[in-house]
Amino acid sequence: MIYLDNQDVLDQAYNFAMEEYALRFLDENETYFMFYRMKPTIIVGKNQNTLEEINHSFVEQHDIDVLRRLSGGGAVYNDEGNISFSMITKDDGNSFQNFARFTEPVIRALQKLGVNAKLSGRNDIEVDGKKISGNAQFSTKGRLYSHGTLLFDVDLEMLEAALKVDPEKYLSKGVKSVRSRVTTIREHLAQDMDIQSFKQILLESIFETSDIPRYEFTAEDKLGIEKLCVERYRNWDWTYGKSPKASIKRKKRFPAGTIEFQLDINKNQITTATIYGDFFGTEDVAELANKMIGCRFDRASIREVFQRIDTKNYFGNIETEVILEMLFE
């Protein structure tokens, strides 16, 4: 097994690209292992509706990145206090969905540190009934990776707020996340340490040596990783446009009247729009609804539509930014 050192880059789009590049282009007969941390980021599963998994307003206010991964499963929030691991190897026909194989070395290392970790259900690692790790897999052309989180010292209040979505706001065919009780690894350690020390101890335990074999990325490798990063992980169409169909309802009462939006979304673009309410305007809101069709369902795109008209002509004395806040609260 060879270690892929990402130099503790906190850009998760780049880390995902490195992981995928290793899966597709490095020696197919070799097994690779990598760790990665990231700045505050929500990662949704391949088959999920991104909008349905995130607290959109909170995410914008706190400048949280949103990415889609290649593997299935549910949405997770990570920050610098999480360290994720990934094992990239051959798909021998018996490894996909065999999470025990890939989590066992990690669990063994955690137990050496006094953490009473064990595999729970299909793909979680828990301590005393609380989740410290969720795991997912992706397989293609005889290769697979199995990756998982390790909630070492994640801000759990941010985690809860970033993923808190009102289920009545969305109706879609996306795979829903299952909210679990979580805890951090740090509070269960026999002896306290920082995340870099934790990472090094895990690395040496998993490789069973302090002399860790490392892969040296070539200039060609780095170009290939950056290409994947741009074409997939930093691509709006991948993160949002892959979302399954959804119906969205927003309703709020203002001093000037009640406004209700009912929108159908496909690949995160508005396909139908209807506006209801008891507000007073001089223009027909059906015209505004028609202008929204084909627009991406994000704040910047809808703001651009609204800036081409005077919303007060449609809604009376209700400001554009207030309406946008309602749509993306």
DALIN-V590671 format. One record per residue. N is the residue number from 1. RES is the residue in three letters. SS is DSSP state (2 for helix, 1 for strand, 0 for the rest). Layout:
n->N res->RES ss->SS
n->N res->RES ss->SS
//
This chain:
n->1 res->MET ss->0
n->2 res->ILE ss->1
n->3 res->TYR ss->1
n->4 res->LEU ss->1
n->5 res->ASP ss->0
n->6 res->ASN ss->0
n->7 res->GLN ss->0
n->8 res->ASP ss->0
n->9 res->VAL ss->0
n->10 res->LEU ss->0
n->11 res->ASP ss->0
n->12 res->GLN ss->2
n->13 res->ALA ss->2
n->14 res->TYR ss->2
n->15 res->ASN ss->2
n->16 res->PHE ss->2
n->17 res->ALA ss->2
n->18 res->MET ss->2
n->19 res->GLU ss->2
n->20 res->GLU ss->2
n->21 res->TYR ss->2
n->22 res->ALA ss->2
n->23 res->LEU ss->2
n->24 res->ARG ss->2
n->25 res->PHE ss->2
n->26 res->LEU ss->0
n->27 res->ASP ss->0
n->28 res->GLU ss->0
n->29 res->ASN ss->0
n->30 res->GLU ss->0
n->31 res->THR ss->0
n->32 res->TYR ss->1
n->33 res->PHE ss->1
n->34 res->MET ss->1
n->35 res->PHE ss->1
n->36 res->TYR ss->1
n->37 res->ARG ss->0
n->38 res->MET ss->0
n->39 res->LYS ss->0
n->40 res->PRO ss->0
n->41 res->THR ss->1
n->42 res->ILE ss->1
n->43 res->ILE ss->1
n->44 res->VAL ss->1
n->45 res->GLY ss->0
n->46 res->LYS ss->0
n->47 res->ASN ss->0
n->48 res->GLN ss->0
n->49 res->ASN ss->0
n->50 res->THR ss->2
n->51 res->LEU ss->2
n->52 res->GLU ss->2
n->53 res->GLU ss->2
n->54 res->ILE ss->0
n->55 res->ASN ss->0
n->56 res->HIS ss->2
n->57 res->SER ss->2
n->58 res->PHE ss->2
n->59 res->VAL ss->2
n->60 res->GLU ss->2
n->61 res->GLN ss->2
n->62 res->HIS ss->0
n->63 res->ASP ss->0
n->64 res->ILE ss->0
n->65 res->ASP ss->1
n->66 res->VAL ss->1
n->67 res->LEU ss->1
n->68 res->ARG ss->1
n->69 res->ARG ss->0
n->70 res->LEU ss->0
n->71 res->SER ss->0
n->72 res->GLY ss->0
n->73 res->GLY ss->0
n->74 res->GLY ss->0
n->75 res->ALA ss->0
n->76 res->VAL ss->1
n->77 res->TYR ss->1
n->78 res->ASN ss->1
n->79 res->ASP ss->0
n->80 res->GLU ss->0
n->81 res->GLY ss->0
n->82 res->ASN ss->1
n->83 res->ILE ss->0
n->84 res->SER ss->1
n->85 res->PHE ss->1
n->86 res->SER ss->1
n->87 res->MET ss->1
n->88 res->ILE ss->1
n->89 res->THR ss->1
n->90 res->LYS ss->1
n->91 res->ASP ss->0
n->92 res->ASP ss->0
n->93 res->GLY ss->0
n->94 res->ASN ss->0
n->95 res->SER ss->0
n->96 res->PHE ss->0
n->97 res->GLN ss->0
n->98 res->ASN ss->0
n->99 res->PHE ss->2
n->100 res->ALA ss->2
n->101 res->ARG ss->2
n->102 res->PHE ss->2
n->103 res->THR ss->2
n->104 res->GLU ss->2
n->105 res->PRO ss->2
n->106 res->VAL ss->2
n->107 res->ILE ss->2
n->108 res->ARG ss->2
n->109 res->ALA ss->2
n->110 res->LEU ss->2
n->111 res->GLN ss->2
n->112 res->LYS ss->2
n->113 res->LEU ss->0
n->114 res->GLY ss->0
n->115 res->VAL ss->0
n->116 res->ASN ss->0
n->117 res->ALA ss->1
n->118 res->LYS ss->1
n->119 res->LEU ss->1
n->120 res->SER ss->1
n->121 res->GLY ss->0
n->122 res->ARG ss->0
n->123 res->ASN ss->0
n->124 res->ASP ss->1
n->125 res->ILE ss->1
n->126 res->GLU ss->1
n->127 res->VAL ss->1
n->128 res->ASP ss->0
n->129 res->GLY ss->0
n->130 res->LYS ss->1
n->131 res->LYS ss->1
n->132 res->ILE ss->1
n->133 res->SER ss->1
n->134 res->GLY ss->1
n->135 res->ASN ss->1
n->136 res->ALA ss->1
n->137 res->GLN ss->1
n->138 res->PHE ss->1
n->139 res->SER ss->1
n->140 res->THR ss->1
n->141 res->LYS ss->0
n->142 res->GLY ss->0
n->143 res->ARG ss->1
n->144 res->LEU ss->1
n->145 res->TYR ss->1
n->146 res->SER ss->1
n->147 res->HIS ss->1
n->148 res->GLY ss->1
n->149 res->THR ss->0
n->150 res->LEU ss->0
n->151 res->LEU ss->1
n->152 res->PHE ss->0
n->153 res->ASP ss->0
n->154 res->VAL ss->0
n->155 res->ASP ss->0
n->156 res->LEU ss->2
n->157 res->GLU ss->2
n->158 res->MET ss->2
n->159 res->LEU ss->2
n->160 res->GLU ss->2
n->161 res->ALA ss->2
n->162 res->ALA ss->2
n->163 res->LEU ss->0
n->164 res->LYS ss->0
n->165 res->VAL ss->0
n->166 res->ASP ss->0
n->167 res->PRO ss->2
n->168 res->GLU ss->2
n->169 res->LYS ss->2
n->170 res->TYR ss->1
n->171 res->LEU ss->1
n->172 res->SER ss->1
n->173 res->LYS ss->0
n->174 res->GLY ss->0
n->175 res->VAL ss->0
n->176 res->LYS ss->0
n->177 res->SER ss->0
n->178 res->VAL ss->0
n->179 res->ARG ss->0
n->180 res->SER ss->0
n->181 res->ARG ss->0
n->182 res->VAL ss->1
n->183 res->THR ss->0
n->184 res->THR ss->0
n->185 res->ILE ss->0
n->186 res->ARG ss->2
n->187 res->GLU ss->2
n->188 res->HIS ss->2
n->189 res->LEU ss->0
n->190 res->ALA ss->0
n->191 res->GLN ss->0
n->192 res->ASP ss->0
n->193 res->MET ss->0
n->194 res->ASP ss->0
n->195 res->ILE ss->2
n->196 res->GLN ss->2
n->197 res->SER ss->2
n->198 res->PHE ss->2
n->199 res->LYS ss->2
n->200 res->GLN ss->2
n->201 res->ILE ss->2
n->202 res->LEU ss->2
n->203 res->LEU ss->2
n->204 res->GLU ss->2
n->205 res->SER ss->2
n->206 res->ILE ss->2
n->207 res->PHE ss->2
n->208 res->GLU ss->0
n->209 res->THR ss->0
n->210 res->SER ss->0
n->211 res->ASP ss->0
n->212 res->ILE ss->0
n->213 res->PRO ss->0
n->214 res->ARG ss->1
n->215 res->TYR ss->0
n->216 res->GLU ss->0
n->217 res->PHE ss->0
n->218 res->THR ss->0
n->219 res->ALA ss->2
n->220 res->GLU ss->2
n->221 res->ASP ss->2
n->222 res->LYS ss->2
n->223 res->LEU ss->2
n->224 res->GLY ss->2
n->225 res->ILE ss->2
n->226 res->GLU ss->2
n->227 res->LYS ss->2
n->228 res->LEU ss->2
n->229 res->CYS ss->2
n->230 res->VAL ss->2
n->231 res->GLU ss->2
n->232 res->ARG ss->2
n->233 res->TYR ss->2
n->234 res->ARG ss->0
n->235 res->ASN ss->0
n->236 res->TRP ss->2
n->237 res->ASP ss->2
n->238 res->TRP ss->2
n->239 res->THR ss->2
n->240 res->TYR ss->2
n->241 res->GLY ss->2
n->242 res->LYS ss->0
n->243 res->SER ss->0
n->244 res->PRO ss->0
n->245 res->LYS ss->0
n->246 res->ALA ss->1
n->247 res->SER ss->1
n->248 res->ILE ss->1
n->249 res->LYS ss->1
n->250 res->ARG ss->1
n->251 res->LYS ss->1
n->252 res->LYS ss->1
n->253 res->ARG ss->1
n->254 res->PHE ss->1
n->255 res->PRO ss->0
n->256 res->ALA ss->0
n->257 res->GLY ss->1
n->258 res->THR ss->1
n->259 res->ILE ss->1
n->260 res->GLU ss->1
n->261 res->PHE ss->1
n->262 res->GLN ss->1
n->263 res->LEU ss->1
n->264 res->ASP ss->1
n->265 res->ILE ss->1
n->266 res->ASN ss->1
n->267 res->LYS ss->0
n->268 res->ASN ss->0
n->269 res->GLN ss->1
n->270 res->ILE ss->1
n->271 res->THR ss->1
n->272 res->THR ss->1
n->273 res->ALA ss->1
n->274 res->THR ss->1
n->275 res->ILE ss->1
n->276 res->TYR ss->1
n->277 res->GLY ss->1
n->278 res->ASP ss->0
n->279 res->PHE ss->0
n->280 res->PHE ss->0
n->281 res->GLY ss->0
n->282 res->THR ss->0
n->283 res->GLU ss->0
n->284 res->ASP ss->0
n->285 res->VAL ss->2
n->286 res->ALA ss->2
n->287 res->GLU ss->2
n->288 res->LEU ss->2
n->289 res->ALA ss->2
n->290 res->ASN ss->2
n->291 res->LYS ss->2
n->292 res->MET ss->2
n->293 res->ILE ss->0
n->294 res->GLY ss->0
n->295 res->CYS ss->0
n->296 res->ARG ss->1
n->297 res->PHE ss->0
n->298 res->ASP ss->0
n->299 res->ARG ss->2
n->300 res->ALA ss->2
n->301 res->SER ss->2
n->302 res->ILE ss->2
n->303 res->ARG ss->2
n->304 res->GLU ss->2
n->305 res->VAL ss->2
n->306 res->PHE ss->2
n->307 res->GLN ss->2
n->308 res->ARG ss->0
n->309 res->ILE ss->0
n->310 res->ASP ss->0
n->311 res->THR ss->0
n->312 res->LYS ss->2
n->313 res->ASN ss->2
n->314 res->TYR ss->2
n->315 res->PHE ss->2
n->316 res->GLY ss->0
n->317 res->ASN ss->0
n->318 res->ILE ss->0
n->319 res->GLU ss->0
n->320 res->THR ss->2
n->321 res->GLU ss->2
n->322 res->VAL ss->2
n->323 res->ILE ss->2
n->324 res->LEU ss->2
n->325 res->GLU ss->2
n->326 res->MET ss->2
n->327 res->LEU ss->2
n->328 res->PHE ss->0
n->329 res->GLU ss->0
//
